[in-house]
Amino acid sequence: MSDAAPAPPLKPTQVRRPFLVCFALAVLVTFLVGASRVFLGVHYPTDVIGGWIIGLFWASMCWLAAQHYEVRAGLRAERRKSA
């Protein structure tokens, strides 16, 4: 067995900040790639906007599914207890 003490639980702000940075970076890269495709003349603006809308829909469905499975597995309650 190990004599090391368990690590203290992370505060919500310690978890949230990296998530927000990654999310903002992903949105920025998505916007820049789409804008560059229009600028280079490879796609029409409507193609890019449609891709963004479909991507947003897909990401929303994945997020909702993850939330649903977290609630069913009881993970949300565990998270609240440790915070």
N, C-alpha and C positions, 0 to 999 in steps of 0.2 A: 504494500500500500504506500501511497505517497503522503508525505507530511505537509505538502503545500496546501495553503488555504485556497478555497475556491475563489475565482475572480468575482468581484462585486458586479451586480447587474448594471447594464448600461442605462444611463438616463435617456429619456425620450429625445432630448435635444442632441445627444451624441449619435443617435441612430438617424435622426431626421436630417441633419445637415448634409452628410454624404449623399443621401438619397436625393435631396433637392439639387445638389450640385450635379449629380449624374443626370437627373431629369432635365435640368436646364441645358446641359451640354447636348443631350440627345435631341432636344427640340431645336436647338441652334443648328446642329449638323444636318438635321432633316430639312430645315428651312433652306440652308445654304446649298445643299445638294439639289433640291427642287428648283431653286432660283437659278443655279448654274445650268441646269438642263434646259430651261427656257432661254437663258442668255445665249447659250451655244446653238440654239435653234434645233435641238434634238427632239424636243417635245413642245406641243402647244401648251399654253398656260392652263387650259381646261384639263389636259391630261394630268398635269402636276397637282392641280387642286383636287381632282378626283382621287388621285393616289393618296393625297393627305387625308381626305375624308374617309376613304376605305381603311387606311392605316389607323386613324383615330377610332373608328368603329371597332376594328379588330382588337386594338389595345384595350378599349373599354370593356369588351366582352371578356377578354382574358382577366382583367382586373376584377370584374364582377364574379367570375368563376372562382378566382383565388379567394375573394372575400367569402363567398358561399362555403367553400371547403374549409376555410379557417374557422368559421362559426360552427360548422358541423363537427369539426375535430376538437373544438374547445380551445383552440390556440389563443383566441382573443382574450378569454378569461385568464389564461396563464400570463399573458403579457401585462394585463392590468394589475395582477397581483405583484409582479416583480417591479413595477414602476413606482 
